């Protein structure tokens, strides 16, 4: 009897593990869209200044602000 209970618990765990992402609303396309975004930092006064890490603008010493660049693929 205990063997059947453990098998039932194992089966329920597998089923819940497989269906949990669907129940939470997480979609594969959303994950792919999020992975194609890169974080860059730019100066509010000098938008031509773009860096990969936070810091200060080399021109005016203002703190760089975070921007998210979306990488999009286009087909023609």
N, CA, C and O atoms as a Maestro MAE file, in Angstrom:
{
 s_m_m2io_version
 :::
 2.0.0
}

f_m_ct {
 s_m_title
 :::
 protein
 m_atom[304] {
  # First column is atom index #
  i_m_mmod_type
  r_m_x_coord
  r_m_y_coord
  r_m_z_coord
  i_m_residue_number
  s_m_chain_name
  s_m_pdb_residue_name
  s_m_pdb_atom_name
  i_m_atomic_number
  :::
  1 25 0.827 -1.200 0.000 1 A "UNK " " N  " 7
  2 3 0.000 0.000 0.000 1 A "UNK " " CA " 6
  3 2 0.872 1.266 0.000 1 A "UNK " " C  " 6
  4 15 0.572 2.239 -0.692 1 A "UNK " " O  " 8
  5 25 1.965 1.234 0.795 2 A "UNK " " N  " 7
  6 3 2.843 2.400 0.829 2 A "UNK " " CA " 6
  7 2 3.496 2.633 -0.522 2 A "UNK " " C  " 6
  8 15 3.746 3.778 -0.899 2 A "UNK " " O  " 8
  9 25 3.776 1.562 -1.256 3 A "UNK " " N  " 7
  10 3 4.387 1.692 -2.560 3 A "UNK " " CA " 6
  11 2 3.462 2.437 -3.522 3 A "UNK " " C  " 6
  12 15 3.925 3.266 -4.306 3 A "UNK " " O  " 8
  13 25 2.197 2.158 -3.471 4 A "UNK " " N  " 7
  14 3 1.221 2.839 -4.322 4 A "UNK " " CA " 6
  15 2 1.132 4.310 -3.949 4 A "UNK " " C  " 6
  16 15 1.030 5.160 -4.833 4 A "UNK " " O  " 8
  17 25 1.168 4.626 -2.669 5 A "UNK " " N  " 7
  18 3 1.104 6.027 -2.231 5 A "UNK " " CA " 6
  19 2 2.313 6.811 -2.723 5 A "UNK " " C  " 6
  20 15 2.163 7.947 -3.173 5 A "UNK " " O  " 8
  21 25 3.506 6.231 -2.649 6 A "UNK " " N  " 7
  22 3 4.700 6.922 -3.128 6 A "UNK " " CA " 6
  23 2 4.644 7.120 -4.639 6 A "UNK " " C  " 6
  24 15 5.071 8.153 -5.154 6 A "UNK " " O  " 8
  25 25 4.121 6.136 -5.334 7 A "UNK " " N  " 7
  26 3 3.987 6.268 -6.785 7 A "UNK " " CA " 6
  27 2 2.978 7.356 -7.135 7 A "UNK " " C  " 6
  28 15 3.181 8.109 -8.088 7 A "UNK " " O  " 8
  29 25 1.909 7.442 -6.381 8 A "UNK " " N  " 7
  30 3 0.906 8.477 -6.607 8 A "UNK " " CA " 6
  31 2 1.503 9.860 -6.363 8 A "UNK " " C  " 6
  32 15 1.268 10.782 -7.145 8 A "UNK " " O  " 8
  33 25 2.269 10.010 -5.290 9 A "UNK " " N  " 7
  34 3 2.909 11.292 -4.973 9 A "UNK " " CA " 6
  35 2 3.906 11.656 -6.070 9 A "UNK " " C  " 6
  36 15 3.963 12.812 -6.490 9 A "UNK " " O  " 8
  37 25 4.686 10.696 -6.537 10 A "UNK " " N  " 7
  38 3 5.657 10.964 -7.594 10 A "UNK " " CA " 6
  39 2 4.952 11.376 -8.884 10 A "UNK " " C  " 6
  40 15 5.388 12.314 -9.551 10 A "UNK " " O  " 8
  41 25 3.879 10.695 -9.238 11 A "UNK " " N  " 7
  42 3 3.131 11.028 -10.447 11 A "UNK " " CA " 6
  43 2 2.504 12.415 -10.344 11 A "UNK " " C  " 6
  44 15 2.547 13.183 -11.305 11 A "UNK " " O  " 8
  45 25 1.930 12.742 -9.202 12 A "UNK " " N  " 7
  46 3 1.326 14.063 -9.006 12 A "UNK " " CA " 6
  47 2 2.388 15.158 -9.087 12 A "UNK " " C  " 6
  48 15 2.129 16.231 -9.631 12 A "UNK " " O  " 8
  49 25 3.569 14.897 -8.556 13 A "UNK " " N  " 7
  50 3 4.656 15.870 -8.619 13 A "UNK " " CA " 6
  51 2 5.062 16.125 -10.067 13 A "UNK " " C  " 6
  52 15 5.274 17.273 -10.457 13 A "UNK " " O  " 8
  53 25 5.171 15.082 -10.854 14 A "UNK " " N  " 7
  54 3 5.518 15.251 -12.263 14 A "UNK " " CA " 6
  55 2 4.448 16.020 -13.021 14 A "UNK " " C  " 6
  56 15 4.764 16.893 -13.830 14 A "UNK " " O  " 8
  57 25 3.187 15.704 -12.767 15 A "UNK " " N  " 7
  58 3 2.096 16.389 -13.460 15 A "UNK " " CA " 6
  59 2 2.065 17.860 -13.073 15 A "UNK " " C  " 6
  60 15 1.937 18.721 -13.943 15 A "UNK " " O  " 8
  61 25 2.180 18.161 -11.796 16 A "UNK " " N  " 7
  62 3 2.175 19.570 -11.361 16 A "UNK " " CA " 6
  63 2 3.395 20.314 -11.883 16 A "UNK " " C  " 6
  64 15 3.298 21.486 -12.246 16 A "UNK " " O  " 8
  65 25 4.531 19.651 -11.923 17 A "UNK " " N  " 7
  66 3 5.744 20.283 -12.448 17 A "UNK " " CA " 6
  67 2 5.619 20.624 -13.921 17 A "UNK " " C  " 6
  68 15 6.168 21.624 -14.383 17 A "UNK " " O  " 8
  69 25 4.903 19.799 -14.649 18 A "UNK " " N  " 7
  70 3 4.727 20.046 -16.084 18 A "UNK " " CA " 6
  71 2 3.669 21.109 -16.355 18 A "UNK " " C  " 6
  72 15 3.763 21.832 -17.347 18 A "UNK " " O  " 8
  73 25 2.662 21.214 -15.488 19 A "UNK " " N  " 7
  74 3 1.565 22.152 -15.743 19 A "UNK " " CA " 6
  75 2 1.730 23.479 -15.010 19 A "UNK " " C  " 6
  76 15 1.005 24.428 -15.313 19 A "UNK " " O  " 8
  77 25 2.640 23.579 -14.075 20 A "UNK " " N  " 7
  78 3 2.787 24.812 -13.296 20 A "UNK " " CA " 6
  79 2 3.114 26.032 -14.166 20 A "UNK " " C  " 6
  80 15 2.500 27.080 -13.965 20 A "UNK " " O  " 8
  81 25 4.052 25.951 -15.127 21 A "UNK " " N  " 7
  82 3 4.301 27.138 -15.965 21 A "UNK " " CA " 6
  83 2 3.061 27.595 -16.720 21 A "UNK " " C  " 6
  84 15 2.862 28.796 -16.903 21 A "UNK " " O  " 8
  85 25 2.235 26.675 -17.155 22 A "UNK " " N  " 7
  86 3 1.008 27.054 -17.870 22 A "UNK " " CA " 6
  87 2 0.021 27.731 -16.933 22 A "UNK " " C  " 6
  88 15 -0.689 28.650 -17.343 22 A "UNK " " O  " 8
  89 25 -0.032 27.291 -15.684 23 A "UNK " " N  " 7
  90 3 -0.962 27.881 -14.723 23 A "UNK " " CA " 6
  91 2 -0.529 29.276 -14.302 23 A "UNK " " C  " 6
  92 15 -1.378 30.101 -13.964 23 A "UNK " " O  " 8
  93 25 0.768 29.561 -14.312 24 A "UNK " " N  " 7
  94 3 1.247 30.869 -13.887 24 A "UNK " " CA " 6
  95 2 1.216 31.894 -15.003 24 A "UNK " " C  " 6
  96 15 1.455 33.076 -14.757 24 A "UNK " " O  " 8
  97 25 0.925 31.466 -16.235 25 A "UNK " " N  " 7
  98 3 0.832 32.400 -17.348 25 A "UNK " " CA " 6
  99 2 2.150 32.653 -18.034 25 A "UNK " " C  " 6
  100 15 2.216 33.504 -18.921 25 A "UNK " " O  " 8
  101 25 3.199 31.953 -17.666 26 A "UNK " " N  " 7
  102 3 4.503 32.117 -18.297 26 A "UNK " " CA " 6
  103 2 4.479 31.427 -19.649 26 A "UNK " " C  " 6
  104 15 4.189 30.234 -19.740 26 A "UNK " " O  " 8
  105 25 4.785 32.174 -20.694 27 A "UNK " " N  " 7
  106 3 4.751 31.622 -22.028 27 A "UNK " " CA " 6
  107 2 6.161 31.608 -22.614 27 A "UNK " " C  " 6
  108 15 6.992 32.458 -22.293 27 A "UNK " " O  " 8
  109 25 6.409 30.643 -23.465 28 A "UNK " " N  " 7
  110 3 7.722 30.513 -24.074 28 A "UNK " " CA " 6
  111 2 8.069 31.738 -24.904 28 A "UNK " " C  " 6
  112 15 9.224 32.162 -24.922 28 A "UNK " " O  " 8
  113 25 7.087 32.314 -25.593 29 A "UNK " " N  " 7
  114 3 7.360 33.491 -26.412 29 A "UNK " " CA " 6
  115 2 7.761 34.680 -25.552 29 A "UNK " " C  " 6
  116 15 8.587 35.492 -25.970 29 A "UNK " " O  " 8
  117 25 7.186 34.797 -24.350 30 A "UNK " " N  " 7
  118 3 7.573 35.875 -23.448 30 A "UNK " " CA " 6
  119 2 9.005 35.683 -22.980 30 A "UNK " " C  " 6
  120 15 9.760 36.650 -22.878 30 A "UNK " " O  " 8
  121 25 9.385 34.447 -22.696 31 A "UNK " " N  " 7
  122 3 10.751 34.182 -22.280 31 A "UNK " " CA " 6
  123 2 11.727 34.502 -23.397 31 A "UNK " " C  " 6
  124 15 12.793 35.062 -23.139 31 A "UNK " " O  " 8
  125 25 11.391 34.163 -24.617 32 A "UNK " " N  " 7
  126 3 12.255 34.459 -25.747 32 A "UNK " " CA " 6
  127 2 12.363 35.966 -25.961 32 A "UNK " " C  " 6
  128 15 13.440 36.473 -26.276 32 A "UNK " " O  " 8
  129 25 11.265 36.677 -25.793 33 A "UNK " " N  " 7
  130 3 11.288 38.131 -25.954 33 A "UNK " " CA " 6
  131 2 12.154 38.782 -24.891 33 A "UNK " " C  " 6
  132 15 12.887 39.726 -25.185 33 A "UNK " " O  " 8
  133 25 12.082 38.294 -23.660 34 A "UNK " " N  " 7
  134 3 12.888 38.864 -22.594 34 A "UNK " " CA " 6
  135 2 14.369 38.594 -22.792 34 A "UNK " " C  " 6
  136 15 15.199 39.413 -22.399 34 A "UNK " " O  " 8
  137 25 14.715 37.479 -23.385 35 A "UNK " " N  " 7
  138 3 16.116 37.147 -23.567 35 A "UNK " " CA " 6
  139 2 16.752 37.951 -24.696 35 A "UNK " " C  " 6
  140 15 17.978 37.993 -24.794 35 A "UNK " " O  " 8
  141 25 15.953 38.591 -25.551 36 A "UNK " " N  " 7
  142 3 16.502 39.361 -26.651 36 A "UNK " " CA " 6
  143 2 16.672 40.835 -26.297 36 A "UNK " " C  " 6
  144 15 16.899 41.663 -27.179 36 A "UNK " " O  " 8
  145 25 16.566 41.161 -25.034 37 A "UNK " " N  " 7
  146 3 16.744 42.540 -24.597 37 A "UNK " " CA " 6
  147 2 18.100 42.693 -23.939 37 A "UNK " " C  " 6
  148 15 18.532 41.824 -23.182 37 A "UNK " " O  " 8
  149 25 18.771 43.796 -24.224 38 A "UNK " " N  " 7
  150 3 20.045 44.093 -23.594 38 A "UNK " " CA " 6
  151 2 19.925 45.412 -22.852 38 A "UNK " " C  " 6
  152 15 19.213 46.317 -23.286 38 A "UNK " " O  " 8
  153 25 20.624 45.514 -21.737 39 A "UNK " " N  " 7
  154 3 20.590 46.731 -20.932 39 A "UNK " " CA " 6
  155 2 21.800 47.585 -21.290 39 A "UNK " " C  " 6
  156 15 22.936 47.113 -21.262 39 A "UNK " " O  " 8
  157 25 21.551 48.816 -21.619 40 A "UNK " " N  " 7
  158 3 22.596 49.792 -21.922 40 A "UNK " " CA " 6
  159 2 22.374 51.003 -21.020 40 A "UNK " " C  " 6
  160 15 21.284 51.195 -20.481 40 A "UNK " " O  " 8
  161 25 23.396 51.802 -20.864 41 A "UNK " " N  " 7
  162 3 23.323 53.003 -20.043 41 A "UNK " " CA " 6
  163 2 23.710 54.192 -20.906 41 A "UNK " " C  " 6
  164 15 24.701 54.157 -21.634 41 A "UNK " " O  " 8
  165 25 22.898 55.254 -20.808 42 A "UNK " " N  " 7
  166 3 23.143 56.435 -21.627 42 A "UNK " " CA " 6
  167 2 22.975 57.699 -20.800 42 A "UNK " " C  " 6
  168 15 22.356 57.685 -19.736 42 A "UNK " " O  " 8
  169 25 23.528 58.778 -21.297 43 A "UNK " " N  " 7
  170 3 23.433 60.069 -20.622 43 A "UNK " " CA " 6
  171 2 22.157 60.780 -21.061 43 A "UNK " " C  " 6
  172 15 21.865 60.826 -22.256 43 A "UNK " " O  " 8
  173 25 21.390 61.337 -20.120 44 A "UNK " " N  " 7
  174 3 20.177 62.069 -20.499 44 A "UNK " " CA " 6
  175 2 20.470 63.311 -21.350 44 A "UNK " " C  " 6
  176 15 19.647 63.708 -22.174 44 A "UNK " " O  " 8
  177 25 21.628 63.913 -21.149 45 A "UNK " " N  " 7
  178 3 21.976 65.128 -21.883 45 A "UNK " " CA " 6
  179 2 22.747 64.833 -23.176 45 A "UNK " " C  " 6
  180 15 22.729 65.633 -24.111 45 A "UNK " " O  " 8
  181 25 23.414 63.698 -23.221 46 A "UNK " " N  " 7
  182 3 24.223 63.325 -24.378 46 A "UNK " " CA " 6
  183 2 23.860 61.903 -24.809 46 A "UNK " " C  " 6
  184 15 24.557 60.957 -24.442 46 A "UNK " " O  " 8
  185 25 22.789 61.737 -25.576 47 A "UNK " " N  " 7
  186 3 22.323 60.389 -25.941 47 A "UNK " " CA " 6
  187 2 23.315 59.602 -26.788 47 A "UNK " " C  " 6
  188 15 23.163 58.391 -26.950 47 A "UNK " " O  " 8
  189 25 24.327 60.272 -27.329 48 A "UNK " " N  " 7
  190 3 25.326 59.546 -28.105 48 A "UNK " " CA " 6
  191 2 26.283 58.755 -27.215 48 A "UNK " " C  " 6
  192 15 27.004 57.879 -27.693 48 A "UNK " " O  " 8
  193 25 26.285 59.068 -25.914 49 A "UNK " " N  " 7
  194 3 27.107 58.329 -24.959 49 A "UNK " " CA " 6
  195 2 26.324 57.099 -24.520 49 A "UNK " " C  " 6
  196 15 25.298 57.215 -23.850 49 A "UNK " " O  " 8
  197 25 26.807 55.927 -24.895 50 A "UNK " " N  " 7
  198 3 26.156 54.661 -24.552 50 A "UNK " " CA " 6
  199 2 27.226 53.721 -24.015 50 A "UNK " " C  " 6
  200 15 28.276 53.539 -24.631 50 A "UNK " " O  " 8
  201 25 26.943 53.120 -22.845 51 A "UNK " " N  " 7
  202 3 27.889 52.192 -22.237 51 A "UNK " " CA " 6
  203 2 27.163 50.926 -21.817 51 A "UNK " " C  " 6
  204 15 25.939 50.914 -21.683 51 A "UNK " " O  " 8
  205 25 27.929 49.858 -21.611 52 A "UNK " " N  " 7
  206 3 27.366 48.581 -21.173 52 A "UNK " " CA " 6
  207 2 27.206 48.490 -19.666 52 A "UNK " " C  " 6
  208 15 26.509 47.600 -19.179 52 A "UNK " " O  " 8
  209 25 27.833 49.386 -18.916 53 A "UNK " " N  " 7
  210 3 27.770 49.338 -17.458 53 A "UNK " " CA " 6
  211 2 27.415 50.714 -16.915 53 A "UNK " " C  " 6
  212 15 27.635 51.720 -17.589 53 A "UNK " " O  " 8
  213 25 26.863 50.773 -15.694 54 A "UNK " " N  " 7
  214 3 26.516 52.073 -15.112 54 A "UNK " " CA " 6
  215 2 27.774 52.885 -14.831 54 A "UNK " " C  " 6
  216 15 28.875 52.348 -14.714 54 A "UNK " " O  " 8
  217 25 27.577 54.185 -14.729 55 A "UNK " " N  " 7
  218 3 28.706 55.076 -14.459 55 A "UNK " " CA " 6
  219 2 28.293 56.507 -14.693 55 A "UNK " " C  " 6
  220 15 27.119 56.858 -14.565 55 A "UNK " " O  " 8
  221 25 29.262 57.334 -15.037 56 A "UNK " " N  " 7
  222 3 29.018 58.745 -15.290 56 A "UNK " " CA " 6
  223 2 29.367 59.087 -16.728 56 A "UNK " " C  " 6
  224 15 30.219 58.446 -17.344 56 A "UNK " " O  " 8
  225 25 28.703 60.100 -17.252 57 A "UNK " " N  " 7
  226 3 28.957 60.568 -18.599 57 A "UNK " " CA " 6
  227 2 30.361 61.174 -18.657 57 A "UNK " " C  " 6
  228 15 30.704 61.981 -17.792 57 A "UNK " " O  " 8
  229 25 31.181 60.815 -19.642 58 A "UNK " " N  " 7
  230 3 32.520 61.392 -19.740 58 A "UNK " " CA " 6
  231 2 32.512 62.859 -20.160 58 A "UNK " " C  " 6
  232 15 33.524 63.546 -20.021 58 A "UNK " " O  " 8
  233 25 31.383 63.345 -20.673 59 A "UNK " " N  " 7
  234 3 31.308 64.737 -21.119 59 A "UNK " " CA " 6
  235 2 30.867 65.655 -19.986 59 A "UNK " " C  " 6
  236 15 31.517 66.666 -19.721 59 A "UNK " " O  " 8
  237 25 29.745 65.306 -19.300 60 A "UNK " " N  " 7
  238 3 29.185 66.214 -18.293 60 A "UNK " " CA " 6
  239 2 29.180 65.631 -16.878 60 A "UNK " " C  " 6
  240 15 28.780 66.320 -15.940 60 A "UNK " " O  " 8
  241 25 29.605 64.404 -16.704 61 A "UNK " " N  " 7
  242 3 29.692 63.717 -15.403 61 A "UNK " " CA " 6
  243 2 28.332 63.414 -14.776 61 A "UNK " " C  " 6
  244 15 28.260 63.111 -13.585 61 A "UNK " " O  " 8
  245 25 27.245 63.491 -15.563 62 A "UNK " " N  " 7
  246 3 25.937 63.094 -15.042 62 A "UNK " " CA " 6
  247 2 25.890 61.578 -14.936 62 A "UNK " " C  " 6
  248 15 26.603 60.876 -15.654 62 A "UNK " " O  " 8
  249 25 25.045 61.072 -14.033 63 A "UNK " " N  " 7
  250 3 24.866 59.639 -13.882 63 A "UNK " " CA " 6
  251 2 24.122 59.092 -15.095 63 A "UNK " " C  " 6
  252 15 23.097 59.632 -15.512 63 A "UNK " " O  " 8
  253 25 24.662 58.002 -15.655 64 A "UNK " " N  " 7
  254 3 24.019 57.376 -16.798 64 A "UNK " " CA " 6
  255 2 22.751 56.673 -16.357 64 A "UNK " " C  " 6
  256 15 22.690 56.122 -15.258 64 A "UNK " " O  " 8
  257 25 21.733 56.689 -17.214 65 A "UNK " " N  " 7
  258 3 20.464 56.043 -16.903 65 A "UNK " " CA " 6
  259 2 20.328 54.779 -17.735 65 A "UNK " " C  " 6
  260 15 20.886 54.673 -18.828 65 A "UNK " " O  " 8
  261 25 19.587 53.834 -17.206 66 A "UNK " " N  " 7
  262 3 19.408 52.537 -17.850 66 A "UNK " " CA " 6
  263 2 18.398 52.630 -18.980 66 A "UNK " " C  " 6
  264 15 17.326 53.215 -18.824 66 A "UNK " " O  " 8
  265 25 18.746 52.055 -20.108 67 A "UNK " " N  " 7
  266 3 17.819 51.922 -21.221 67 A "UNK " " CA " 6
  267 2 17.832 50.458 -21.646 67 A "UNK " " C  " 6
  268 15 18.847 49.775 -21.513 67 A "UNK " " O  " 8
  269 25 16.708 49.986 -22.155 68 A "UNK " " N  " 7
  270 3 16.619 48.603 -22.617 68 A "UNK " " CA " 6
  271 2 16.474 48.626 -24.120 68 A "UNK " " C  " 6
  272 15 15.509 49.167 -24.660 68 A "UNK " " O  " 8
  273 25 17.441 48.035 -24.787 69 A "UNK " " N  " 7
  274 3 17.409 47.943 -26.245 69 A "UNK " " CA " 6
  275 2 16.881 46.576 -26.628 69 A "UNK " " C  " 6
  276 15 17.417 45.554 -26.199 69 A "UNK " " O  " 8
  277 25 15.848 46.555 -27.422 70 A "UNK " " N  " 7
  278 3 15.276 45.298 -27.880 70 A "UNK " " CA " 6
  279 2 15.901 44.939 -29.207 70 A "UNK " " C  " 6
  280 15 15.887 45.728 -30.153 70 A "UNK " " O  " 8
  281 25 16.445 43.753 -29.266 71 A "UNK " " N  " 7
  282 3 17.028 43.254 -30.497 71 A "UNK " " CA " 6
  283 2 15.923 42.600 -31.295 71 A "UNK " " C  " 6
  284 15 15.324 41.621 -30.848 71 A "UNK " " O  " 8
  285 25 15.649 43.130 -32.467 72 A "UNK " " N  " 7
  286 3 14.571 42.561 -33.270 72 A "UNK " " CA " 6
  287 2 15.156 42.006 -34.562 72 A "UNK " " C  " 6
  288 15 16.107 42.550 -35.124 72 A "UNK " " O  " 8
  289 25 14.571 40.926 -35.007 73 A "UNK " " N  " 7
  290 3 15.004 40.351 -36.280 73 A "UNK " " CA " 6
  291 2 13.913 40.611 -37.304 73 A "UNK " " C  " 6
  292 15 12.735 40.352 -37.060 73 A "UNK " " O  " 8
  293 25 14.317 41.120 -38.434 74 A "UNK " " N  " 7
  294 3 13.340 41.390 -39.493 74 A "UNK " " CA " 6
  295 2 13.664 40.507 -40.677 74 A "UNK " " C  " 6
  296 15 14.829 40.249 -40.978 74 A "UNK " " O  " 8
  297 25 12.634 40.054 -41.337 75 A "UNK " " N  " 7
  298 3 12.828 39.257 -42.538 75 A "UNK " " CA " 6
  299 2 12.216 39.985 -43.718 75 A "UNK " " C  " 6
  300 15 11.155 40.596 -43.592 75 A "UNK " " O  " 8
  301 25 12.862 39.925 -44.836 76 A "UNK " " N  " 7
  302 3 12.375 40.600 -46.032 76 A "UNK " " CA " 6
  303 2 11.979 39.591 -47.055 76 A "UNK " " C  " 6
  304 15 11.538 39.957 -48.145 76 A "UNK " " O  " 8
  :::
 }
 m_bond[303] {
  # First column is bond index #
  i_m_from
  i_m_to
  i_m_order
  :::
  1 1 2 1
  2 2 3 1
  3 3 4 2
  4 3 5 1
  5 5 6 1
  6 6 7 1
  7 7 8 2
  8 7 9 1
  9 9 10 1
  10 10 11 1
  11 11 12 2
  12 11 13 1
  13 13 14 1
  14 14 15 1
  15 15 16 2
  16 15 17 1
  17 17 18 1
  18 18 19 1
  19 19 20 2
  20 19 21 1
  21 21 22 1
  22 22 23 1
  23 23 24 2
  24 23 25 1
  25 25 26 1
  26 26 27 1
  27 27 28 2
  28 27 29 1
  29 29 30 1
  30 30 31 1
  31 31 32 2
  32 31 33 1
  33 33 34 1
  34 34 35 1
  35 35 36 2
  36 35 37 1
  37 37 38 1
  38 38 39 1
  39 39 40 2
  40 39 41 1
  41 41 42 1
  42 42 43 1
  43 43 44 2
  44 43 45 1
  45 45 46 1
  46 46 47 1
  47 47 48 2
  48 47 49 1
  49 49 50 1
  50 50 51 1
  51 51 52 2
  52 51 53 1
  53 53 54 1
  54 54 55 1
  55 55 56 2
  56 55 57 1
  57 57 58 1
  58 58 59 1
  59 59 60 2
  60 59 61 1
  61 61 62 1
  62 62 63 1
  63 63 64 2
  64 63 65 1
  65 65 66 1
  66 66 67 1
  67 67 68 2
  68 67 69 1
  69 69 70 1
  70 70 71 1
  71 71 72 2
  72 71 73 1
  73 73 74 1
  74 74 75 1
  75 75 76 2
  76 75 77 1
  77 77 78 1
  78 78 79 1
  79 79 80 2
  80 79 81 1
  81 81 82 1
  82 82 83 1
  83 83 84 2
  84 83 85 1
  85 85 86 1
  86 86 87 1
  87 87 88 2
  88 87 89 1
  89 89 90 1
  90 90 91 1
  91 91 92 2
  92 91 93 1
  93 93 94 1
  94 94 95 1
  95 95 96 2
  96 95 97 1
  97 97 98 1
  98 98 99 1
  99 99 100 2
  100 99 101 1
  101 101 102 1
  102 102 103 1
  103 103 104 2
  104 103 105 1
  105 105 106 1
  106 106 107 1
  107 107 108 2
  108 107 109 1
  109 109 110 1
  110 110 111 1
  111 111 112 2
  112 111 113 1
  113 113 114 1
  114 114 115 1
  115 115 116 2
  116 115 117 1
  117 117 118 1
  118 118 119 1
  119 119 120 2
  120 119 121 1
  121 121 122 1
  122 122 123 1
  123 123 124 2
  124 123 125 1
  125 125 126 1
  126 126 127 1
  127 127 128 2
  128 127 129 1
  129 129 130 1
  130 130 131 1
  131 131 132 2
  132 131 133 1
  133 133 134 1
  134 134 135 1
  135 135 136 2
  136 135 137 1
  137 137 138 1
  138 138 139 1
  139 139 140 2
  140 139 141 1
  141 141 142 1
  142 142 143 1
  143 143 144 2
  144 143 145 1
  145 145 146 1
  146 146 147 1
  147 147 148 2
  148 147 149 1
  149 149 150 1
  150 150 151 1
  151 151 152 2
  152 151 153 1
  153 153 154 1
  154 154 155 1
  155 155 156 2
  156 155 157 1
  157 157 158 1
  158 158 159 1
  159 159 160 2
  160 159 161 1
  161 161 162 1
  162 162 163 1
  163 163 164 2
  164 163 165 1
  165 165 166 1
  166 166 167 1
  167 167 168 2
  168 167 169 1
  169 169 170 1
  170 170 171 1
  171 171 172 2
  172 171 173 1
  173 173 174 1
  174 174 175 1
  175 175 176 2
  176 175 177 1
  177 177 178 1
  178 178 179 1
  179 179 180 2
  180 179 181 1
  181 181 182 1
  182 182 183 1
  183 183 184 2
  184 183 185 1
  185 185 186 1
  186 186 187 1
  187 187 188 2
  188 187 189 1
  189 189 190 1
  190 190 191 1
  191 191 192 2
  192 191 193 1
  193 193 194 1
  194 194 195 1
  195 195 196 2
  196 195 197 1
  197 197 198 1
  198 198 199 1
  199 199 200 2
  200 199 201 1
  201 201 202 1
  202 202 203 1
  203 203 204 2
  204 203 205 1
  205 205 206 1
  206 206 207 1
  207 207 208 2
  208 207 209 1
  209 209 210 1
  210 210 211 1
  211 211 212 2
  212 211 213 1
  213 213 214 1
  214 214 215 1
  215 215 216 2
  216 215 217 1
  217 217 218 1
  218 218 219 1
  219 219 220 2
  220 219 221 1
  221 221 222 1
  222 222 223 1
  223 223 224 2
  224 223 225 1
  225 225 226 1
  226 226 227 1
  227 227 228 2
  228 227 229 1
  229 229 230 1
  230 230 231 1
  231 231 232 2
  232 231 233 1
  233 233 234 1
  234 234 235 1
  235 235 236 2
  236 235 237 1
  237 237 238 1
  238 238 239 1
  239 239 240 2
  240 239 241 1
  241 241 242 1
  242 242 243 1
  243 243 244 2
  244 243 245 1
  245 245 246 1
  246 246 247 1
  247 247 248 2
  248 247 249 1
  249 249 250 1
  250 250 251 1
  251 251 252 2
  252 251 253 1
  253 253 254 1
  254 254 255 1
  255 255 256 2
  256 255 257 1
  257 257 258 1
  258 258 259 1
  259 259 260 2
  260 259 261 1
  261 261 262 1
  262 262 263 1
  263 263 264 2
  264 263 265 1
  265 265 266 1
  266 266 267 1
  267 267 268 2
  268 267 269 1
  269 269 270 1
  270 270 271 1
  271 271 272 2
  272 271 273 1
  273 273 274 1
  274 274 275 1
  275 275 276 2
  276 275 277 1
  277 277 278 1
  278 278 279 1
  279 279 280 2
  280 279 281 1
  281 281 282 1
  282 282 283 1
  283 283 284 2
  284 283 285 1
  285 285 286 1
  286 286 287 1
  287 287 288 2
  288 287 289 1
  289 289 290 1
  290 290 291 1
  291 291 292 2
  292 291 293 1
  293 293 294 1
  294 294 295 1
  295 295 296 2
  296 295 297 1
  297 297 298 1
  298 298 299 1
  299 299 300 2
  300 299 301 1
  301 301 302 1
  302 302 303 1
  303 303 304 2
  :::
 }
}
